[in-house]
Structure formats: C-alpha cells, structure tokens
Amino acid sequence: MHELSIACELVKSAAAEAERHGAARVVGLDLVLGALTGVEPDALVFAFPVAAAGTRCDGAELRIEIERAKGRCVDCSATSEVDSLMSACPECGAWPIGLEGGREMRLRSVEVT
C-alpha cells in the first residue's frame, strides 16, 4: 500500500510548513490528485490519520480533489480528456494519445492554527 508512504510524506511536508509559520497544528490539507496517478483516494484518506498520529497533523482533515487527465493526439493534435493510459484519440482514433496532465500530485494548501 504505497498510499501510506504518500500519507507520511504529506504529514512531513505539512508539519514542516506549520513549523515554518510558527503554527501549533495543522487542521486541514488540500491535495490535488491527477486521475491517472494510480493513487487510491480512499486508501490515502484511510492511511492519513495513521501517518498523522502524534504529529502536528494529528486530527487534520485531508481533502482530495481529483483532476481530470488531458491529452493531445500526436496525429491530429486534437485535445481531449483522457480516461486511461490506453485512451485513443476521440477525433481520429489514433493511439496512443500523448498525456499532458493527470499524473501529478500537489499539495495545494495547508490550513494551520
């Protein structure tokens, strides 16, 4: 379950940010996950409290937004949303489509008190 290691890194980053700002604790994190990251949001939400226990993030809420994947056809240059790594171009049917987003993960904000 690589979601636990991701949760540990989120806690580490958020706690460091809280310390940098002189905050006692983290109350919320906003995370953006690309649809094709391979990360299971439910597993990450489940693992987060385990990783946060005993840290400045203990009791913090992890909020996850899923960002749709985008691609551009290498043959016709059409852009579209992509549902999988195996998606074909919806305009001309060419395969594979070049990904232009959907595999990133970013910590958008950390809410502290």
Backbone as CSV, one residue per row, in Angstrom:
resi,resn,N_x,N_y,N_z,CA_x,CA_y,CA_z,C_x,C_y,C_z
1,MET,0.853,-1.174,0.000,0.000,0.000,0.000,0.896,1.234,0.000
2,HIS,1.166,1.779,-1.184,2.028,2.957,-1.261,1.334,4.216,-0.772
3,GLU,0.024,4.157,-0.549,-0.697,5.307,-0.028,-0.212,5.691,1.363
4,LEU,0.233,4.716,2.164,0.748,5.026,3.499,2.036,5.842,3.391
5,SER,2.905,5.497,2.465,4.141,6.284,2.309,3.830,7.678,1.777
6,ILE,2.821,7.804,0.939,2.402,9.125,0.451,1.840,9.932,1.618
7,ALA,1.016,9.296,2.447,0.455,9.978,3.618,1.568,10.449,4.543
8,CYS,2.598,9.642,4.737,3.730,10.035,5.588,4.437,11.260,5.021
9,GLU,4.612,11.320,3.719,5.249,12.481,3.092,4.371,13.726,3.187
10,LEU,3.055,13.556,3.067,2.142,14.686,3.232,2.235,15.246,4.648
11,VAL,2.258,14.370,5.642,2.380,14.795,7.034,3.699,15.522,7.241
12,LYS,4.758,14.980,6.713,6.083,15.592,6.848,6.104,16.994,6.239
13,SER,5.558,17.138,5.038,5.519,18.442,4.365,4.636,19.441,5.101
14,ALA,3.454,18.999,5.513,2.521,19.890,6.196,3.059,20.315,7.560
15,ALA,3.653,19.383,8.287,4.215,19.717,9.603,5.366,20.701,9.466
16,ALA,6.194,20.529,8.452,7.309,21.457,8.213,6.787,22.849,7.875
17,GLU,5.723,22.903,7.101,5.126,24.196,6.742,4.533,24.864,7.975
18,ALA,3.873,24.088,8.816,3.313,24.632,10.060,4.427,25.180,10.944
19,GLU,5.506,24.444,11.066,6.633,24.895,11.889,7.247,26.169,11.318
20,ARG,7.365,26.218,10.011,7.938,27.396,9.350,7.130,28.659,9.647
21,HIS,5.816,28.497,9.828,4.930,29.631,10.105,4.628,29.794,11.596
22,GLY,5.268,28.997,12.438,5.057,29.106,13.880,3.697,28.635,14.334
23,ALA,3.073,27.764,13.584,1.738,27.260,13.933,1.856,26.013,14.802
24,ALA,0.936,25.888,15.733,0.945,24.751,16.652,0.483,23.462,15.990
25,ARG,-0.502,23.583,15.091,-1.024,22.360,14.477,-1.602,22.615,13.096
26,VAL,-1.690,21.545,12.357,-2.304,21.548,11.033,-3.734,21.065,11.212
27,VAL,-4.698,21.803,10.652,-6.101,21.388,10.764,-6.669,20.864,9.451
28,GLY,-6.013,21.148,8.326,-6.508,20.665,7.048,-5.457,20.731,5.959
29,LEU,-5.567,19.825,5.020,-4.698,19.806,3.843,-5.571,19.648,2.618
30,ASP,-5.262,20.391,1.570,-5.957,20.260,0.291,-4.966,19.677,-0.714
31,LEU,-5.292,18.492,-1.210,-4.434,17.767,-2.126,-5.135,17.620,-3.466
32,VAL,-4.406,17.848,-4.549,-4.926,17.637,-5.896,-4.235,16.409,-6.468
33,LEU,-5.035,15.429,-6.881,-4.520,14.202,-7.473,-4.974,14.109,-8.920
34,GLY,-4.037,13.861,-9.811,-4.399,13.594,-11.193,-5.124,12.256,-11.272
35,ALA,-6.068,12.151,-12.185,-6.886,10.945,-12.315,-6.065,9.701,-12.656
36,LEU,-4.885,9.889,-13.226,-4.068,8.750,-13.638,-2.831,8.541,-12.767
37,THR,-2.862,9.041,-11.531,-1.700,8.885,-10.644,-1.513,7.454,-10.168
38,GLY,-2.579,6.686,-10.141,-2.505,5.342,-9.588,-2.694,5.324,-8.086
39,VAL,-2.967,6.487,-7.498,-3.205,6.585,-6.062,-4.698,6.385,-5.810
40,GLU,-5.019,5.526,-4.850,-6.408,5.294,-4.467,-6.797,6.317,-3.399
41,PRO,-7.651,7.287,-3.733,-8.024,8.323,-2.766,-8.566,7.773,-1.450
42,ASP,-9.407,6.759,-1.500,-9.979,6.202,-0.264,-8.891,5.590,0.616
43,ALA,-7.945,4.916,0.007,-6.845,4.317,0.774,-5.962,5.406,1.380
44,LEU,-5.770,6.502,0.649,-4.962,7.605,1.161,-5.656,8.273,2.348
45,VAL,-6.953,8.494,2.235,-7.727,9.077,3.341,-7.694,8.145,4.553
46,PHE,-7.729,6.845,4.327,-7.664,5.862,5.413,-6.282,5.869,6.078
47,ALA,-5.220,5.983,5.291,-3.846,5.938,5.810,-3.427,7.237,6.496
48,PHE,-4.023,8.349,6.102,-3.582,9.642,6.614,-3.619,9.756,8.140
49,PRO,-4.701,9.384,8.823,-4.708,9.504,10.293,-3.628,8.654,10.967
50,VAL,-3.297,7.529,10.381,-2.244,6.675,10.930,-0.905,7.408,10.846
51,ALA,-0.635,8.008,9.686,0.616,8.745,9.490,0.664,10.003,10.354
52,ALA,-0.492,10.621,10.589,-0.555,11.896,11.315,-0.536,11.743,12.829
53,ALA,-0.800,10.552,13.332,-0.887,10.332,14.777,0.381,10.791,15.485
54,GLY,0.187,11.626,16.513,1.298,12.106,17.322,2.113,13.228,16.701
55,THR,1.638,13.786,15.589,2.336,14.886,14.923,1.478,16.143,14.965
56,ARG,1.986,17.233,14.414,1.197,18.472,14.300,-0.041,18.280,13.436
57,CYS,-0.076,17.208,12.668,-1.200,16.931,11.760,-2.259,16.020,12.378
58,ASP,-2.042,15.596,13.617,-2.993,14.704,14.281,-4.374,15.361,14.308
59,GLY,-5.366,14.693,13.731,-6.729,15.207,13.679,-7.028,16.096,12.484
60,ALA,-6.031,16.341,11.638,-6.244,17.194,10.456,-7.120,16.484,9.433
61,GLU,-7.825,17.275,8.652,-8.681,16.750,7.595,-7.921,16.771,6.273
62,LEU,-7.895,15.635,5.591,-7.290,15.551,4.265,-8.407,15.648,3.229
63,ARG,-8.374,16.724,2.447,-9.374,16.944,1.402,-8.701,16.700,0.054
64,ILE,-9.316,15.852,-0.774,-8.721,15.467,-2.049,-9.627,15.887,-3.200
65,GLU,-9.018,16.555,-4.169,-9.711,16.906,-5.415,-9.058,16.098,-6.534
66,ILE,-9.875,15.437,-7.338,-9.360,14.666,-8.470,-9.369,15.560,-9.710
67,GLU,-8.216,15.667,-10.339,-8.077,16.484,-11.547,-8.099,15.559,-12.766
68,ARG,-8.962,15.868,-13.697,-9.097,15.062,-14.914,-7.791,15.049,-15.698
69,ALA,-7.548,13.954,-16.367,-6.366,13.829,-17.210,-6.665,14.431,-18.585
70,LYS,-5.636,15.013,-19.194,-5.780,15.625,-20.512,-4.732,15.038,-21.445
71,GLY,-5.058,15.064,-22.723,-4.114,14.549,-23.702,-4.223,15.273,-25.026
72,ARG,-3.196,15.093,-25.846,-3.169,15.663,-27.194,-2.776,14.553,-28.154
73,CYS,-3.523,14.444,-29.222,-3.260,13.428,-30.229,-1.967,13.762,-30.974
74,VAL,-1.104,12.782,-31.127,0.154,13.003,-31.848,-0.072,13.055,-33.358
75,ASP,-1.220,12.553,-33.830,-1.510,12.566,-35.263,-2.286,13.810,-35.709
76,CYS,-3.400,14.122,-35.021,-4.258,15.225,-35.478,-4.219,16.454,-34.568
77,SER,-3.493,16.377,-33.459,-3.339,17.481,-32.491,-4.603,17.844,-31.720
78,ALA,-5.635,17.028,-31.800,-6.854,17.282,-31.020,-6.548,17.100,-29.543
79,THR,-7.170,17.932,-28.699,-7.027,17.778,-27.254,-8.324,17.217,-26.684
80,SER,-8.187,16.430,-25.623,-9.371,15.817,-25.014,-9.051,15.374,-23.599
81,GLU,-10.117,15.045,-22.852,-9.940,14.423,-21.549,-9.588,12.962,-21.795
82,VAL,-8.777,12.399,-20.910,-8.294,11.030,-21.067,-8.757,10.219,-19.863
83,ASP,-9.327,9.041,-20.125,-9.829,8.187,-19.053,-8.831,7.134,-18.596
84,SER,-7.870,6.806,-19.447,-6.887,5.784,-19.084,-5.607,6.005,-19.879
85,LEU,-4.571,5.321,-19.465,-3.297,5.411,-20.188,-3.396,4.789,-21.580
86,MET,-4.446,4.031,-21.817,-4.636,3.345,-23.090,-5.654,4.051,-23.991
87,SER,-6.013,5.284,-23.679,-7.022,6.003,-24.453,-6.546,6.296,-25.873
88,ALA,-7.485,6.195,-26.796,-7.242,6.577,-28.189,-7.843,7.960,-28.426
89,CYS,-7.432,8.627,-29.466,-7.958,9.944,-29.807,-9.443,9.831,-30.160
90,PRO,-10.295,10.645,-29.523,-11.723,10.589,-29.842,-12.041,11.178,-31.220
91,GLU,-11.124,11.942,-31.796,-11.352,12.563,-33.104,-10.965,11.639,-34.263
92,CYS,-9.741,11.082,-34.196,-9.258,10.303,-35.344,-8.981,8.838,-35.013
93,GLY,-9.044,8.485,-33.735,-8.826,7.100,-33.335,-7.371,6.692,-33.174
94,ALA,-6.458,7.612,-33.390,-5.031,7.280,-33.267,-4.709,6.861,-31.832
95,TRP,-3.720,5.997,-31.708,-3.311,5.517,-30.403,-1.810,5.368,-30.391
96,PRO,-1.124,5.674,-29.333,-1.641,6.215,-28.076,-1.728,7.733,-28.129
97,ILE,-2.513,8.280,-27.258,-2.640,9.732,-27.159,-1.556,10.221,-26.184
98,GLY,-0.985,11.381,-26.457,0.057,11.927,-25.586,-0.549,12.616,-24.375
99,LEU,-0.136,12.198,-23.195,-0.667,12.791,-21.971,-0.073,14.170,-21.732
100,GLU,-0.917,15.100,-21.316,-0.488,16.455,-20.965,-0.891,16.805,-19.537
101,GLY,-1.370,15.874,-18.809,-1.766,16.097,-17.425,-2.563,14.936,-16.908
102,GLY,-2.652,14.851,-15.577,-3.427,13.794,-14.963,-2.599,12.827,-14.144
103,ARG,-1.271,13.003,-14.155,-0.402,12.107,-13.393,0.288,12.831,-12.233
104,GLU,-0.085,14.095,-12.014,0.570,14.879,-10.969,-0.175,14.793,-9.644
105,MET,0.567,15.105,-8.603,0.010,15.190,-7.262,0.617,16.439,-6.638
106,ARG,-0.244,17.313,-6.109,0.297,18.528,-5.489,-0.498,18.888,-4.240
107,LEU,0.243,19.323,-3.257,-0.359,19.800,-2.018,-0.693,21.270,-2.253
108,ARG,-1.984,21.542,-2.442,-2.430,22.881,-2.798,-2.346,23.852,-1.624
109,SER,-2.782,23.404,-0.448,-2.749,24.293,0.707,-2.697,23.491,2.001
110,VAL,-2.183,24.162,3.029,-2.112,23.612,4.371,-2.763,24.631,5.291
111,GLU,-3.778,24.208,6.014,-4.504,25.083,6.946,-3.962,24.850,8.352
112,VAL,-3.508,25.904,8.997,-2.881,25.780,10.319,-3.555,26.686,11.347
113,THR,-3.313,26.384,12.620,-3.779,27.253,13.710,-2.628,27.486,14.667
